[in-house]
Amino acid sequence: MTLPPDTRIHVAGHRGLVGSALARALTARGYTNLVTRTHAELDLTDQSAVRAFFATERPQVVILAAAKVGGILANDTYPADFIGENLAIQQHVMHEAWRHGVTRLLFLGSSCIYPRDCPQPIREDALLTGPLEATNRAYALAKIAGIEMCRAYNRQHGTRWLAVMPTNLYGPGDNYDLAGSHVLPALIRKMHDAKTRGAAEVVVWGTGTPRREFLYSEDMADACLHLLLQPDAAFDAMLARFDPPLVNIGCGVDVTIRELAQTVQRIVGFDGELVFDTSKPDGTPRKLLDVSRATALGWTAKVALDDGIARAYRDFLDHVLPRLDAVAA
């Protein structure tokens, strides 16, 4: 273990799907000095507030998991919000991390950074080789800028910033709001609601033919810490070898949206019909990440999709549904 257990680690976005998984994984590994703030306590789009936070708290390591995120509908409806807020968060956190001597920074991106129609599986060097998917271009461009910021600060200032690009994530702490959720949590909620109401059908957006890769959030956190906690020599060699400093994180297996919907249907126990609304957008035809870099560094995913969806549904029933029922009441 390169970083001692009392290392001051700031997990930005610790209440979200990604950040909460990372905070749990750090705690499980014995890290006792996590520095966290809720959005109400620290607005990362406020430059002066971020500067004051770093000056006061002096984190040694930063995990930048905070971001404005959403599914196709939200990205397509509010592109200015997605690009503006994410650029501001990245700029403020990375700049203050450099100014205050942070030793390592891990930036979390998204597989939507890659061109819409690039060779599969997608290698890291596919970045900037073609047009992006139109429905989430604003968000993707913000994340691409974050990768370039890692590269630029490393080159100009000698920082040690690493960008990781997870595939589609799901798990505890996911967003089940149908107006802004991603496909898998949206399907879980739709199937559960339909099952509860005794509905005859569930409508799924698109044709069902696009292929997607899904990674359980605990696997993602394990991969991130595997990279972040590399010994100094190995970490520096990784940064030197990869230009930009970018590593894909995924399971290396994808399924169609139809297959995903059928799996969620079986696990939730909804026995009605699936209806595919072909008037709605499909998004990118296929997004399967090449994970050979992560594999070569000694990490592979452990949680199979069926098991992960079952765990996510249990978390929905135990923690999300009671809140939804309370609001409805």
C-alpha positions, -999 to +999 in steps of 0.1 A: +000+000+000+016+032-012-007+056+006-008+053+044-042+048+061-042+083+075-038+099+041-062+129+037-084+118+007-110+141-006-138+122-024-157+149-044-192+137-050-193+111-022-231+108-021-235+098-057-234+064-073-197+066-081-184+086-051-203+066-025-189+033-039-154+048-037-159+061-002-171+027+010-142+009-008-116+033+008-132+027+043-131-010+038-094-008+029-087+010+062-085+046+051-097+067+081-092+103+070-117+108+042-126+145+036-161+149+022-186+177+017-222+176+005-233+200-023-250+222+003-217+224+022-195+230-008-206+241-043-178+229-066-190+254-093-181+282-069-144+290-075-139+310-042-156+283-022-134+255-037-102+276-031-112+281+006-119+244+010-085+234-003-067+260+018-085+249+049-086+211+045-054+205+026-063+171+011-033+150-001-052+129-027-083+139-046-109+116-063-130+138-086-163+118-089-186+149-087-204+157-119-238+166-132-250+134-148-282+120-165-296+098-192-304+106-228-334+127-220-317+149-195-285+153-216-305+162-247-328+186-228-302+206-208-269+206-227-259+240-214-262+228-178-242+197-185-213+213-202-212+244-180-215+228-146-190+200-154-164+223-169-166+245-138-163+216-114-133+202-132-115+236-136-119+246-100-110+213-084-080+205-106-066+240-104-069+242-066-055+206-063-024+218-081-021+250-062-023+232-029+001+204-036-022+174-040+000+144-048-024+123-068-058+130-085-082+105-101-107+120-125-138+100-133-151+103-169-176+084-190-174+061-220-195+087-240-162+106-246-156+082-275-168+088-311-203+075-318-192+051-345-157+039-336-142+004-338-153-021-311-142-027-285-132+009-279-095+015-272-083+046-253-066+059-285-100+062-302-104+095-283-110+125-306-110+103-338-146+110-349-179+127-342-196+122-308-232+110-302-254+141-306-277+135-276-249+137-250-222+157-269-222+186-244-215+163-215-190+143-234-170+174-244-168+185-208-154+151-198-129+152-228-118+186-215-112+170-181-090+144-196-070+171-214-067+190-182-051+160-165-027+157-194-020+195-195-014+198-157+009+168-157+030+182-186+032+218-174+032+214-137+045+179-131+012+168-114+002+131-112-034+132-124-050+101-139-083+098-158-104+067-157-133+060-181-159+037-166-185+020-187-222+023-178-224+020-140-252+008-117-256-001-081-263+013-046-270+051-047-282+051-083-307+077-096-341+062-101-358+094-112-373+086-146-367+121-159-330+119-154-319+083-148-298+060-170-313+029-187-307+002-161-321+020-130-350+033-152-358-003-162-357-014-126-381+012-115-404+008-145-406-029-140-412-026-102-439+000-107-456-021-134-454-052-113-469-033-083-498-019-104-504-051-122-498-033-155-499-053-187-468-038-203-437-017-198-425+007-225-388+007-233-372+035-252-358+027-287-355-004-308-338-026-282-309-033-306-281-011-292-255-029-272-242-017-239-217-028-213-227-025-176-204-025-146-214-028-109-203+002-089-183-018-064-163-033-092-157+003-105-145+014-071-122-016-068-107-008-102-101+028-093-084+021-061-063-006-078-050+021-101-048+049-076-029+029-050-002+016-073+033+020-058+050+053-068+072+038-095+043+018-110+020+048-109+045+071-125+053+045-152+016+043-159+013+080-164+044+081-186+032+052-208-003+065-215-008+098-234-033+111-225-032+095-190-064+075-196-075+040-186-109+023-195-128+005-168-153-021-177-161-058-177-154-064-214-189-079-221-220-062-236-257-070-241-285-056-262-310-032-245-336-059-252-316-085-234-310-061-205-347-054-203-355-091-203-330-097-175-344-069-153-379-082-160-370-117-148-352-104-117-379-080-107-406-105-114-427-085-139-447-109-161-462-085-186-451-075-221-421-054-231-430-028-258-402-010-276-410+026-285-390+031-318-399+068-319-375+074-291-337+077-297-314+047-295-282+066-288-249+051-299-253+017-316-226+000-295-203+010-266-180-018-255-147-007-239-114-023-246-102-030-210-068-045-219-049-017-201-067-023-168-063-061-173-026-057-179-023-037-147-038-067-128-075-058-125-106-076-138-144-073-130-159-097-105-197-091-103-217-108-131-246-088-146-274-110-132-259-108-097-253-071-099-289-064-110-302-085-082-281-066-057-292-033-072-329-043-070-325-052-033-309-018-027-339-002-045-364-021-024-345-014+009-334+022+005-351+039-025-386+026-024-393+037+012-383+073+002-406+072-029-435+059-008-430+086+018-431+113-009-462+097-024-479+097+009 
